[in-house]
Amino acid sequence: MAVARIPPIQCLLTFEALARLRSVTQAAEELCVTPSAVSHRVKQLEQIIGLRLFGRADYSLTTEGNEYLAHVREGLAILERFPSAQSAPGKRKLRLAVTPTFARSILIPRLRQFTEAYPEIDLTLQVSIPLLDVIAEDADLMIRFGTGRYADVEHVCLMHDEVTPLASPAFVREHGPFEAAEDLQALPLLRSPLDPWRTWFSAQKLDWPEPLEGSQFNDVGLMCDAAAAGMGVALVRLKLGAPWLDNGTLARLGTSPAFAQQVPSPHAHYLCWRTGTMDRWECTAFAEWLKKVVV
């Protein structure tokens, strides 16, 4: 027998305030949250109960919204008569296993948007190892990097990326100018099983084998740090490498076609979960939010 999904009290309070005030700004001020949190809570409530509550931009209620509002106000009135019942039931816990550089470059800079929109959800982040899929068994949602062939979990693709050689500006000045792919032949190439060099070699019509020597990393962030320290040339995914490019610690090798070309990575990031996980509204809320902000 399916368990009914009871909407969070924060969603009900937000709905009642918005229906009464008919202003997102005023409702946000009354509830001491951001306007975006008001909008997210109302959308979450509509998803849970399967009804459209507001019909127009002026926040006038639909017929179903009027009927639901009466029930909500009745329920809130009952709770007000029993103060002990108003104590917070505790935040919903959501455990996320995420690859390290995805977390630093993509997730963390955006995560405040989620925590402000869903203050009733407590996130626990734990590191997983890309490709090896080493994760904690108790994770609710997992972000994996790989081929997408996951028979043990349900999954959806979050983000594709492109690779290009990057190095520190000092390394580029010392060993440049770089005009052709062959200019890398005698240089130290930093290695990672996450993005093999053969992907880029093939795109440049080179029949070079995968390098067997040189420093190797199983974390893109560590490899970027090593390249920024002048250890060699790294083949880096541009979306994950954006923080290093933006702060100037890594740079493209040149503007010639060989180094301006962006080659698709053979792998991608996937959001994964076990069957039944999406029955929990907090998991669905995070998954829908993540798919919108990761492009």
C-alpha positions as CSV (number, residue, x, y, z in Angstrom):
1,M,0.0,0.0,0.0
2,A,1.5,3.4,-1.1
3,V,2.2,5.9,1.6
4,A,0.5,9.3,1.1
5,R,3.0,12.1,0.6
6,I,2.2,14.8,3.2
7,P,3.4,18.2,2.0
8,P,6.0,19.9,4.2
9,I,4.6,22.5,6.7
10,Q,6.8,25.2,5.1
11,C,5.1,24.6,1.8
12,L,1.6,24.9,3.3
13,L,2.5,28.1,5.2
14,T,4.0,29.6,2.1
15,F,0.9,28.7,0.0
16,E,-1.4,30.3,2.6
17,A,0.7,33.5,2.8
18,L,0.9,33.9,-1.0
19,A,-2.8,33.2,-1.4
20,R,-3.6,35.8,1.2
21,L,-1.1,38.5,0.2
22,R,-1.0,37.8,-3.6
23,S,2.6,39.0,-3.6
24,V,5.8,36.9,-3.7
25,T,7.8,39.8,-2.2
26,Q,5.4,40.3,0.7
27,A,5.0,36.6,1.4
28,A,8.9,36.3,1.4
29,E,9.1,39.2,3.9
30,E,6.5,37.7,6.2
31,L,8.1,34.2,6.1
32,C,11.7,35.6,6.3
33,V,12.8,33.7,3.2
34,T,13.8,34.8,-0.3
35,P,11.3,35.3,-3.1
36,S,12.8,32.4,-5.0
37,A,12.2,30.2,-2.0
38,V,8.5,31.2,-2.1
39,S,8.2,30.2,-5.7
40,H,10.1,26.9,-5.2
41,R,7.9,25.9,-2.3
42,V,4.7,26.6,-4.2
43,K,5.9,24.6,-7.2
44,Q,6.9,21.8,-4.8
45,L,3.5,21.8,-3.2
46,E,1.8,21.7,-6.6
47,Q,4.0,18.7,-7.6
48,I,3.2,16.8,-4.4
49,I,-0.6,17.3,-4.5
50,G,-0.9,17.2,-8.3
51,L,-3.0,20.4,-8.5
52,R,-2.4,23.8,-10.1
53,L,-3.1,26.3,-7.2
54,F,-2.6,29.7,-8.9
55,G,-4.0,30.5,-12.3
56,R,-2.6,33.9,-13.3
57,A,0.4,36.2,-12.7
58,D,-1.6,38.1,-10.1
59,Y,-1.6,35.0,-8.0
60,S,-5.4,34.6,-8.1
61,L,-6.4,31.1,-7.1
62,T,-7.7,28.4,-9.3
63,T,-10.9,26.6,-8.3
64,E,-8.8,23.7,-6.9
65,G,-6.6,26.3,-5.2
66,N,-9.5,27.8,-3.4
67,E,-10.7,24.4,-2.2
68,Y,-7.3,23.4,-1.1
69,L,-6.7,26.7,0.7
70,A,-9.8,26.1,2.9
71,H,-8.4,22.7,3.9
72,V,-4.9,24.2,4.6
73,R,-6.3,27.0,6.7
74,E,-8.4,24.5,8.6
75,G,-5.4,22.3,9.3
76,L,-3.2,25.2,10.3
77,A,-5.9,26.4,12.7
78,I,-5.9,23.0,14.3
79,L,-2.1,23.1,14.7
80,E,-2.3,26.6,16.3
81,R,-4.6,25.2,19.0
82,F,-1.9,22.7,19.9
83,P,1.4,24.5,20.2
84,S,3.3,21.4,20.9
85,A,2.3,20.0,17.5
86,Q,4.0,23.0,15.9
87,S,7.5,22.1,16.8
88,A,9.6,21.4,13.8
89,P,9.5,17.7,12.9
90,G,13.1,17.9,11.8
91,K,14.7,18.5,8.5
92,R,14.6,16.0,5.7
93,K,18.0,14.4,5.2
94,L,19.4,13.9,1.7
95,R,22.8,12.2,1.2
96,L,24.6,12.9,-2.0
97,A,27.8,11.1,-3.3
98,V,29.5,13.4,-5.7
99,T,32.8,13.4,-7.6
100,P,35.4,15.9,-6.1
101,T,36.0,18.3,-9.0
102,F,32.3,18.3,-10.1
103,A,31.5,19.3,-6.5
104,R,34.0,22.2,-6.4
105,S,33.6,23.5,-9.9
106,I,29.9,22.9,-10.7
107,L,27.9,22.1,-7.6
108,I,29.2,24.2,-4.7
109,P,29.0,27.5,-6.6
110,R,25.3,26.9,-7.2
111,L,24.3,25.0,-4.1
112,R,23.2,28.1,-2.1
113,Q,20.3,28.5,-4.6
114,F,19.1,25.1,-3.5
115,T,19.6,25.5,0.2
116,E,17.7,28.9,0.1
117,A,14.9,27.4,-1.9
118,Y,14.6,24.2,0.3
119,P,15.7,25.2,3.9
120,E,13.8,22.1,5.1
121,I,16.3,19.8,3.5
122,D,19.7,19.0,5.1
123,L,22.3,17.9,2.6
124,T,25.2,15.6,3.4
125,L,27.9,15.6,0.7
126,Q,30.4,12.8,0.5
127,V,33.1,12.1,-2.1
128,S,32.9,9.3,-4.7
129,I,35.7,8.3,-6.9
130,P,35.1,8.7,-10.7
131,L,35.1,5.7,-13.0
132,L,35.8,3.4,-10.1
133,D,32.3,4.3,-8.8
134,V,33.5,4.0,-5.2
135,I,30.7,5.5,-3.1
136,A,29.2,5.1,0.3
137,E,26.4,2.6,0.3
138,D,24.0,4.8,2.2
139,A,24.0,7.6,-0.4
140,D,20.5,8.6,-1.7
141,L,21.7,10.2,-4.9
142,M,25.0,9.6,-6.7
143,I,26.8,11.7,-9.3
144,R,29.0,9.4,-11.4
145,F,31.4,10.1,-14.2
146,G,31.7,7.5,-16.8
147,T,30.1,5.8,-19.8
148,G,26.5,5.8,-18.5
149,R,26.3,2.0,-18.6
150,Y,24.9,1.5,-15.1
151,A,22.9,-1.6,-14.7
152,D,22.6,-1.4,-10.9
153,V,20.9,2.0,-10.8
154,E,18.5,4.3,-12.6
155,H,20.2,7.3,-14.0
156,V,20.0,10.4,-16.2
157,C,22.8,12.3,-18.0
158,L,23.6,15.6,-16.3
159,M,26.5,17.1,-18.3
160,H,28.7,16.4,-21.3
161,D,32.0,18.2,-21.6
162,E,34.8,18.9,-24.0
163,V,38.6,18.5,-23.5
164,T,41.5,20.6,-24.5
165,P,45.2,20.8,-23.4
166,L,45.9,23.3,-20.7
167,A,49.1,24.4,-18.9
168,S,50.2,27.2,-16.6
169,P,50.9,30.5,-18.3
170,A,54.6,30.3,-17.3
171,F,54.8,26.8,-18.9
172,V,53.2,28.1,-22.1
173,R,55.7,31.0,-22.3
174,E,58.7,28.7,-21.6
175,H,57.8,26.0,-24.1
176,G,55.7,27.9,-26.7
177,P,54.7,29.1,-29.1
178,F,52.4,26.2,-29.8
179,E,51.0,26.0,-33.3
180,A,50.5,22.3,-34.1
181,A,49.6,19.2,-32.0
182,E,53.0,17.8,-32.7
183,D,54.5,20.5,-30.5
184,L,53.5,18.4,-27.5
185,Q,55.7,15.5,-28.5
186,A,58.6,16.1,-26.2
187,L,56.7,17.7,-23.3
188,P,55.5,16.1,-20.0
189,L,51.9,15.1,-20.4
190,L,49.9,14.7,-17.2
191,R,47.8,11.6,-17.3
192,S,44.3,10.6,-16.0
193,P,42.2,7.5,-16.7
194,L,39.2,9.9,-16.6
195,D,40.2,11.5,-19.9
196,P,42.8,9.6,-21.8
197,W,45.0,11.5,-24.2
198,R,44.1,9.2,-27.1
199,T,40.7,11.1,-27.3
200,W,42.6,14.3,-28.2
201,F,45.2,12.5,-30.3
202,S,42.6,10.9,-32.4
203,A,40.8,14.2,-33.0
204,Q,44.1,15.7,-34.2
205,K,44.7,12.7,-36.6
206,L,47.7,11.5,-34.6
207,D,48.4,7.8,-34.2
208,W,50.3,8.4,-31.0
209,P,49.8,5.7,-28.2
210,E,48.5,6.6,-24.8
211,P,51.4,8.0,-22.7
212,L,52.9,5.4,-20.4
213,E,55.0,7.8,-18.4
214,G,54.4,11.0,-16.5
215,S,52.5,11.9,-13.4
216,Q,49.0,10.4,-13.1
217,F,45.9,11.5,-11.2
218,N,42.5,10.0,-10.5
219,D,41.1,13.5,-9.6
220,V,40.7,16.3,-12.2
221,G,41.2,19.0,-9.6
222,L,44.5,17.6,-8.5
223,M,45.6,17.3,-12.1
224,C,44.7,20.9,-12.7
225,D,46.6,22.0,-9.6
226,A,49.6,20.1,-10.9
227,A,49.4,21.7,-14.3
228,A,49.0,25.1,-12.6
229,A,52.2,24.4,-10.7
230,G,54.1,23.9,-14.0
231,M,54.4,20.1,-13.9
232,G,53.3,19.7,-17.5
233,V,50.3,19.8,-19.9
234,A,47.0,18.4,-18.8
235,L,44.0,17.3,-20.9
236,V,41.2,19.1,-19.1
237,R,37.4,19.2,-19.4
238,L,36.6,22.8,-19.9
239,K,33.5,23.0,-17.6
240,L,35.4,21.4,-14.7
241,G,38.5,23.5,-15.5
242,A,36.7,26.8,-15.6
243,P,37.8,28.0,-12.1
244,W,41.5,27.6,-13.1
245,L,41.0,29.3,-16.4
246,D,39.0,32.1,-14.8
247,N,41.6,32.8,-12.2
248,G,44.4,32.6,-14.7
249,T,46.4,29.7,-13.2
250,L,45.8,27.6,-16.3
251,A,45.7,28.7,-20.0
252,R,45.1,27.3,-23.4
253,L,48.3,26.5,-25.3
254,G,47.5,28.7,-28.3
255,T,44.9,29.9,-30.8
256,S,45.8,27.6,-33.7
257,P,43.1,25.2,-34.9
258,A,44.7,22.3,-33.0
259,F,44.4,24.0,-29.6
260,A,41.2,26.0,-30.3
261,Q,39.3,22.8,-31.2
262,Q,37.1,21.4,-28.4
263,V,37.0,17.6,-28.4
264,P,34.1,15.8,-26.8
265,S,35.0,13.8,-23.8
266,P,34.1,10.1,-24.1
267,H,32.5,10.2,-20.6
268,A,29.8,12.3,-19.0
269,H,28.4,13.1,-15.6
270,Y,25.3,11.1,-14.6
271,L,22.8,11.5,-11.7
272,C,22.1,8.0,-10.4
273,W,19.7,6.5,-7.8
274,R,18.3,3.2,-6.7
275,T,14.8,2.2,-7.6
276,G,12.3,3.8,-5.2
277,T,14.5,6.7,-4.2
278,M,12.5,9.2,-6.2
279,D,9.4,8.4,-4.2
280,R,10.9,10.8,-1.6
281,W,10.0,14.4,-2.4
282,E,13.4,15.7,-1.2
283,C,15.2,13.5,-3.7
284,T,12.9,14.5,-6.6
285,A,13.3,18.2,-5.6
286,F,17.1,18.0,-5.7
287,A,17.2,16.0,-9.0
288,E,14.9,18.5,-10.7
289,W,16.8,21.5,-9.4
290,L,20.2,19.9,-10.5
291,K,19.0,19.2,-14.0
292,K,18.0,22.8,-14.4
293,V,21.2,24.4,-13.1
294,V,23.8,22.1,-14.7
295,V,24.1,22.7,-18.4
